[in-house]
Amino acid sequence: MTAARPALSRRFRMMGAAISIGAASMLSSVPAFARGPDGIADVAEKVIDAVVNISTSQTVEAKGGGGSNTMPQLPPGSPFEEFFDDFFKNRRGPGGGSKGGDNPPRKTNSLGSGFIIDASGVVVTNNHVIADADEIHVILNDGTKIKAELVGVDKKTDLAVLKIKPPKPLVAVKFGDSDKLRLGDWVVAIGNPFSLGGTVTAGIVSAKNRDISSGPYDSYIQTDASINRGNSGGPLFNLDGDVIGVNTLIISPSGGSIGIGFAVPSKTVVGVVDQLRQFGELRRGWLGVRIQSVTDEIAESLNIKPARGALVAGVDDKGPAKPAGIEPGDVVVKFDGKDVKDPKDLSRVVADTAVGKEVDVVIIRKGQEETKKVTLGRLEDNEKVQQVNARSKDDTAEKPVTQKALGLDLATLSKDLRTRYKIKDSVKGVVVTNVDANSDAAEKRLSAGDVIVEVAQEAVSSGADIQKRVDQLKKDGKKSVLLLVSNGDGELRFVALSVQ
């Protein structure tokens, strides 16, 4: 028995050798491109001198007393997180603090990445790399350090443009067309991860138009090329050496690359950079509407097949949409010749359109397509073009006499009810006084104090009006009913409820 083991072991070793040889033979037959393109080295050599490190410094007020030993609470990935981590681990002196308990202001430093787009000294990076910095320096690939001037930033896309005065001619890169990227295309990231400047990594395009709910204009390129802290603001290249994205975000529980990185596509970057260079700020188009998604239930109620577009929930009285004749209940399906699949599409295309431009807006109203001409205004920082969310209210007061429909207790608006629910005089309709917890209305987040303004795009003023419309829809074989709902301040949204 024991003598058989070495022989058996030898057989396994021989089999293992055979498998290894077979695997080697199989690998040798696979084309080199299947293991990665040969052109990565050529791309890196071509563009490496255009990729720069961004060094920033900021004066931070230190707290005295017992809090001097506490590391500040910073969000993961903050440009100052790495500095503070190193600082608090390597402090000298008793308890790591200064003598006397008084801490003077300290200068902090951080590093990120960027790239040169104009040989005259124009540099692109992320806004979060240079945010709140007192001083910004650009470090070239050969180590030359140059003080930079901030040209402008756009917080919504997390982009910034810098200007330097170079002591010698610079190498610049140009933008490519991110719309031409395909899933699986090879891309190259170059940057300054963990302060290791000039680092080149490669991977593929994992996804396009990725919305991760980080901002109103999310449309990221997702890649598995290794992107880590310090890569922020660095370029993502295609194999022609053109910039097709700006590396901005990673998803990682550990802080290191796990193969999920995001880059702002060049199509977005080009428009933002051009405006920052020209105006020092962003001048986005403004339609003057509040919009929400067209769910399958809403689409069925509006006779829209398939479900698509952006449903207009409200129109700003001072906005461009009002004089153009766009109304709540309209569904925008095309803007300036571009299809609108969802609210995000409309937000992006409106923002990218020049202020003052007259555009055709195709809407669906009561099942029919109409075209409206709109001259766009300018979106100010305080303007909101977002999806509408329901808000909840507490209802502890005595309930009035009501009528039940759709899992709702409904009452005609009165002075007392307006006072109880803080409903403005301009809001007309039927007030909700209670919601059945097991109803579809509760799932759709209707709550006491909401006001039903329209049912199936017809105004209502009593619970009886609502019940009459619901009964008719049931008779017509409809599965759902579309409600136009207002909160106390007059902000509108559409809600589709089952009538079954």
C-alpha positions in Angstrom: 0.0 0.0 0.0 2.7 2.4 1.0 4.8 1.4 -2.0 2.0 2.3 -4.4 1.9 5.9 -3.3 5.2 7.1 -5.0 4.1 5.4 -8.2 0.7 7.0 -8.1 2.4 10.3 -7.3 4.7 10.0 -10.3 1.7 9.3 -12.5 0.0 12.4 -11.3 3.2 14.4 -11.9 3.4 13.1 -15.4 -0.2 13.9 -16.0 0.3 17.4 -14.6 3.2 17.9 -16.9 1.2 16.8 -19.9 -1.6 19.2 -19.0 0.9 22.0 -18.6 2.5 21.3 -21.9 -1.0 21.1 -23.5 -2.0 24.4 -21.9 1.2 26.0 -23.1 0.6 24.7 -26.7 -2.9 26.0 -26.6 -1.8 29.5 -25.3 0.8 29.7 -28.0 -1.9 29.2 -30.6 -4.0 32.1 -29.3 -3.4 35.3 -31.3 -1.4 37.9 -29.3 -4.3 40.5 -29.7 -6.6 38.2 -27.7 -4.3 38.7 -24.7 -4.1 42.5 -25.2 -3.2 44.8 -28.1 0.4 45.4 -29.0 -0.3 49.1 -29.5 -0.5 50.0 -25.8 3.2 50.8 -25.6 3.0 53.0 -28.6 0.1 54.9 -27.1 1.9 55.4 -23.8 5.1 56.7 -25.5 3.0 59.1 -27.6 1.0 60.7 -24.9 3.0 60.3 -21.6 4.5 63.8 -21.7 1.0 65.3 -21.9 -0.1 63.7 -18.7 0.7 65.8 -15.6 0.4 65.6 -11.8 -1.7 68.1 -10.0 -0.3 69.2 -6.6 -2.5 71.4 -4.3 -2.0 72.9 -0.9 -4.5 74.3 1.5 -4.2 75.9 4.9 -6.3 74.1 7.5 -7.2 75.6 10.8 -6.2 73.2 13.6 -8.3 72.7 16.7 -6.7 73.2 20.1 -7.2 71.2 23.3 -8.1 67.6 23.4 -9.2 67.4 19.8 -5.7 67.9 18.5 -5.1 64.1 18.3 -8.2 63.4 16.3 -8.0 62.8 12.6 -10.6 64.8 10.7 -13.6 62.9 9.3 -13.2 63.0 5.6 -15.3 61.3 2.9 -13.7 58.3 1.2 -11.6 59.3 -1.7 -11.2 62.9 -0.5 -8.1 64.5 -2.0 -6.9 65.3 1.6 -7.7 62.0 3.1 -4.3 60.4 2.3 -2.4 63.4 3.6 -4.2 63.4 7.0 -3.8 59.7 7.3 0.0 59.9 6.9 0.2 63.0 9.0 -1.5 61.5 12.1 0.4 58.2 11.8 3.8 59.9 11.7 3.4 62.8 14.2 6.3 63.4 16.5 6.2 64.6 20.1 4.3 63.6 23.3 0.9 62.3 22.3 1.5 63.4 18.7 0.5 67.0 19.5 2.1 70.4 19.8 3.2 71.8 23.1 0.9 74.0 25.1 -2.3 72.6 23.5 -2.4 75.4 20.8 -2.2 74.1 17.2 -1.3 76.7 14.6 -2.9 76.5 11.1 -1.3 73.7 9.1 -0.7 73.5 5.3 -2.0 70.3 3.8 -1.1 68.8 0.4 -2.7 66.5 -2.1 -2.0 65.0 -5.5 -4.1 64.2 -8.5 -3.8 63.9 -12.2 -4.5 66.0 -15.3 -3.6 66.4 -19.0 -2.6 69.1 -21.4 -5.0 69.9 -24.2 -3.3 73.0 -25.6 0.5 73.5 -26.0 0.0 77.0 -24.7 -0.5 75.5 -21.3 -4.2 74.6 -20.9 -4.7 71.7 -18.5 -7.9 69.6 -17.7 -8.5 67.9 -14.3 -11.3 67.1 -11.9 -12.9 69.8 -9.8 -12.5 67.7 -6.6 -8.8 67.5 -7.2 -8.4 71.3 -6.8 -11.4 72.2 -4.7 -10.7 74.7 -1.9 -7.0 74.7 -2.7 -5.0 77.8 -1.9 -2.3 77.0 -4.4 -2.2 74.7 -7.4 0.9 73.4 -9.2 1.2 71.3 -12.3 4.1 68.9 -12.4 5.2 67.8 -15.8 6.4 64.3 -16.7 10.0 65.4 -16.4 9.5 66.8 -12.9 9.1 70.5 -13.8 6.8 72.2 -11.3 4.7 75.2 -12.5 2.2 77.3 -10.6 -1.2 77.1 -12.2 -4.1 79.6 -12.5 -7.6 78.3 -12.2 -9.7 79.2 -15.3 -13.0 77.7 -14.2 -14.8 74.7 -12.7 -18.0 72.9 -13.2 -19.1 71.0 -10.1 -22.0 69.2 -11.8 -19.6 67.3 -14.1 -16.6 67.5 -11.7 -14.4 69.1 -14.2 -11.8 72.0 -14.0 -9.6 73.9 -16.4 -6.2 75.3 -15.4 -3.7 77.5 -17.1 0.1 77.4 -16.8 2.9 79.4 -18.4 5.3 76.7 -19.6 9.1 77.4 -19.8 9.4 75.2 -22.9 7.1 73.8 -25.6 4.6 71.3 -24.3 3.1 68.1 -25.7 -0.7 68.3 -25.9 -3.3 65.6 -26.6 -6.6 65.9 -28.5 -10.1 64.6 -27.7 -11.6 61.6 -29.5 -15.2 60.7 -30.0 -16.5 58.8 -27.0 -19.8 58.0 -28.9 -17.8 55.7 -31.1 -16.6 53.5 -28.2 -17.9 50.0 -28.2 -18.2 47.6 -25.3 -15.0 45.6 -25.1 -12.8 48.3 -26.8 -9.3 48.6 -25.2 -8.6 51.8 -23.3 -5.5 53.1 -21.5 -5.5 55.1 -18.3 -2.4 57.2 -17.3 -2.2 59.1 -14.0 -0.7 59.5 -10.6 -2.1 56.7 -8.4 -0.9 56.9 -4.8 1.6 59.5 -5.9 3.2 57.2 -8.4 3.4 59.5 -11.3 3.3 58.4 -15.0 1.5 55.1 -14.2 0.0 53.3 -17.2 -2.8 50.8 -16.9 -5.0 49.2 -19.6 -8.4 47.6 -19.7 -11.6 47.5 -21.7 -14.8 49.5 -21.9 -17.1 47.7 -19.5 -20.2 49.8 -20.0 -21.3 53.1 -21.6 -23.8 55.8 -20.5 -23.6 54.5 -16.9 -25.8 56.4 -14.4 -24.6 56.0 -10.8 -26.8 58.8 -9.4 -23.9 61.0 -8.5 -25.2 64.0 -10.4 -27.9 65.3 -12.8 -25.8 64.6 -15.9 -24.4 61.1 -15.2 -23.4 59.3 -18.3 -20.1 57.6 -17.4 -17.8 55.3 -19.3 -17.2 52.3 -17.0 -13.8 50.5 -17.4 -11.9 47.8 -15.7 -8.5 49.5 -16.3 -6.9 50.0 -12.9 -7.9 53.4 -11.5 -6.9 54.3 -8.0 -6.8 57.3 -5.7 -4.6 59.9 -7.4 -5.8 58.9 -10.9 -8.6 61.5 -10.6 -8.5 64.0 -13.4 -6.2 61.8 -15.5 -7.1 60.9 -19.1 -8.6 57.7 -20.5 -7.2 57.1 -24.0 -8.3 55.0 -26.9 -5.7 53.1 -29.0 -5.3 56.1 -31.3 -3.9 58.1 -28.4 -7.0 60.3 -28.2 -8.6 61.3 -24.9 -12.1 59.6 -24.7 -12.7 60.3 -21.0 -11.5 61.8 -17.7 -11.1 59.3 -14.9 -13.2 60.5 -12.0 -14.7 57.9 -9.8 -14.1 54.3 -8.5 -16.3 51.9 -6.7 -14.3 50.2 -4.0 -14.8 49.0 -0.4 -11.1 49.1 0.2 -10.1 52.3 -1.6 -8.1 50.4 -4.2 -9.0 49.3 -7.7 -11.4 46.4 -8.0 -12.0 46.9 -11.7 -14.9 49.3 -11.5 -13.9 52.8 -12.6 -15.7 55.6 -14.2 -14.7 58.3 -16.6 -16.6 61.4 -17.9 -16.9 60.8 -21.6 -15.1 63.2 -24.0 -18.4 64.3 -25.6 -19.3 65.9 -22.2 -15.8 67.1 -21.4 -15.3 69.0 -24.7 -18.5 71.1 -24.2 -17.7 71.9 -20.6 -14.0 72.7 -21.3 -14.9 75.0 -24.3 -17.3 77.0 -22.1 -14.9 77.2 -19.2 -12.2 78.5 -21.5 -14.6 81.0 -23.1 -16.6 82.2 -20.1 -14.9 80.9 -17.0 -18.3 79.2 -16.1 -21.0 77.0 -17.5 -24.0 78.4 -19.4 -26.5 75.6 -19.7 -29.8 75.6 -21.5 -33.0 75.8 -19.5 -36.4 74.6 -20.5 -38.3 75.5 -17.3 -40.1 72.2 -16.6 -40.2 69.7 -13.8 -40.1 66.2 -15.1 -40.6 62.6 -14.0 -40.3 59.1 -15.5 -42.9 57.5 -17.7 -43.7 54.2 -15.9 -45.5 51.4 -17.7 -48.7 52.4 -15.8 -48.4 56.0 -16.7 -47.7 55.1 -20.4 -50.9 52.9 -20.4 -52.9 55.8 -19.0 -51.6 58.2 -21.6 -51.8 55.7 -24.5 -48.1 55.8 -25.1 -46.5 52.6 -26.5 -43.8 51.8 -25.6 -43.2 53.6 -22.4 -40.7 56.4 -23.1 -39.9 60.1 -22.8 -40.0 62.6 -19.9 -43.4 63.4 -18.4 -43.9 67.1 -17.6 -45.1 67.4 -14.1 -44.9 71.1 -13.8 -44.1 74.2 -15.9 -42.3 77.3 -14.5 -44.4 80.4 -15.0 -41.2 82.3 -15.9 -39.6 79.6 -18.0 -39.3 79.2 -21.8 -41.7 76.2 -21.9 -44.7 78.2 -20.7 -45.0 80.6 -23.7 -44.2 77.7 -26.1 -47.4 76.0 -24.9 -45.9 73.0 -23.1 -48.3 71.9 -20.3 -48.3 69.4 -17.4 -49.2 66.0 -18.7 -47.2 66.4 -21.9 -44.6 63.8 -22.6 -41.4 65.0 -24.3 -40.2 62.3 -26.7 -37.8 64.3 -28.9 -35.7 67.5 -28.3 -33.9 69.3 -31.0 -33.9 66.2 -33.2 -32.6 63.9 -30.5 -34.7 61.1 -29.0 -35.6 61.4 -25.3 -35.9 57.9 -23.7 -36.1 59.1 -20.1 -35.8 62.2 -17.9 -32.0 62.0 -17.7 -31.8 62.2 -21.5 -33.9 65.4 -21.5 -31.8 66.9 -18.7 -28.5 66.2 -20.6 -29.6 67.4 -24.0 -31.2 70.6 -22.7 -28.1 71.4 -20.7 -25.9 70.8 -23.7 -27.9 73.1 -25.9 -26.9 76.7 -26.4 -28.7 79.4 -24.4 -31.0 81.4 -26.7 -31.3 78.7 -29.4 -34.8 78.0 -30.8 -35.4 74.2 -30.9 -38.2 71.9 -31.8 -39.7 69.9 -28.9 -41.9 66.9 -29.8 -44.5 66.1 -27.2 -47.2 63.5 -26.9 -50.5 65.1 -25.6 -53.6 62.9 -25.2 -52.1 60.2 -27.5 -51.1 62.6 -30.3 -47.7 64.0 -31.2 -47.3 67.8 -31.4 -44.2 69.9 -32.1 -43.5 73.0 -30.0 -40.9 75.7 -30.7 -39.0 76.8 -27.6 -36.3 79.4 -27.2 -34.1 78.1 -24.4 -33.2 80.2 -21.4 -30.2 79.9 -19.1 -30.1 77.4 -16.2 -29.1 79.2 -13.0 -27.6 77.2 -10.1 -30.9 77.5 -8.1 -33.0 76.1 -10.9 -34.0 72.5 -10.6 -34.8 70.1 -13.4 -35.1 66.8 -11.6 -37.4 64.0 -11.0 -40.2 64.7 -8.6 -40.3 62.9 -5.3 -43.3 62.6 -3.0 -43.1 64.1 0.5 -44.9 62.7 3.5 -47.0 64.6 6.0 -48.3 63.7 9.5 -52.0 63.7 10.0 -53.0 63.7 13.6 -56.0 66.0 13.4 -59.7 64.8 13.3 -60.7 63.6 9.9 -63.6 65.3 8.1 -66.5 63.5 6.3 -64.9 61.9 3.3 -65.5 59.7 0.3 -63.4 56.6 -0.4 -61.8 55.8 -3.8 -58.6 54.1 -4.9 -57.6 53.4 -1.3 -57.9 57.1 -0.4 -60.1 59.1 1.9 -61.0 62.2 -0.2 -62.5 65.5 0.9 -63.5 68.7 -0.8 -61.0 71.5 -0.1 -62.1 73.9 2.6 -60.6 76.7 4.5 -60.0 74.4 7.6 -58.4 71.7 5.5 -56.1 74.3 3.8 -55.0 75.5 7.2 -54.5 71.9 8.6 -52.4 70.8 5.7 -50.8 74.2 4.8 -52.2 74.2 1.3 -51.8 77.4 -0.7 -55.0 79.1 -2.0 -53.7 78.7 -5.6 -53.9 74.8 -5.3 -57.3 73.5 -6.6 -58.6 69.9 -6.4 -59.6 67.2 -3.9 -57.5 66.7 -0.7 -56.4 63.3 0.5 -57.1 62.9 4.3 -56.0 59.3 4.7 -54.3 56.5 2.8 -55.0 52.8 3.2 -51.7 51.3 4.2 -52.3 48.2 2.0 -53.3 50.1 -1.1 -51.5 50.9 -4.4 -51.7 54.6 -3.4 -49.6 53.9 -0.3 -47.0 52.1 -2.4 -46.8 55.1 -4.7 -46.2 57.4 -1.6 -49.4 59.3 -1.7 -50.1 60.8 1.7 -52.5 62.9 3.7 -52.4 66.5 2.6 -51.7 65.7 -1.1 -54.2 67.3 -3.4 -55.6 65.5 -6.5 -55.8 68.1 -9.2 -56.7 66.0 -12.3 -57.9 62.5 -13.0 -57.2 61.1 -16.5 -56.2 64.7 -17.4 -59.6 66.1 -16.4 -59.9 68.6 -13.5 -61.8 67.4 -10.4 -63.2 69.3 -7.4 -64.9 66.5 -5.3 -64.5 62.9 -4.3 -67.6 62.2 -6.4 -65.8 63.5 -9.5 -62.9 61.2 -8.9 -65.2 58.1 -8.3 -67.1 58.9 -11.5 -63.9 59.1 -13.6 -62.6 55.8 -12.0 -65.9 54.0 -12.8 -65.8 55.1 -16.4 -62.2 54.0 -16.8 -63.1 50.6 -15.4 -66.0 50.3 -17.9 -63.5 51.2 -20.7 -61.3 48.4 -19.6 -58.4 50.5 -18.4 -56.1 48.9 -15.8 -54.8 52.2 -14.3 -55.8 55.8 -13.8 -53.4 58.8 -14.1 -53.6 61.3 -11.3 -52.1 64.8 -11.3 -51.1 65.4 -7.6 -50.0 68.6 -5.9 -48.4 69.2 -2.6 -49.3 72.1 -0.4 -46.9 74.4 -2.2 -48.3 73.7 -5.6 -45.5 71.4 -6.9 -47.1 68.8 -9.2 -46.3 65.2 -10.0 -48.1 62.4 -11.8 -49.1 59.1 -10.2 -50.7 56.1 -11.9 -52.9 53.9 -9.6 -54.4 50.6 -10.4 -58.2 50.6 -10.8 -58.6 46.9 -10.5 
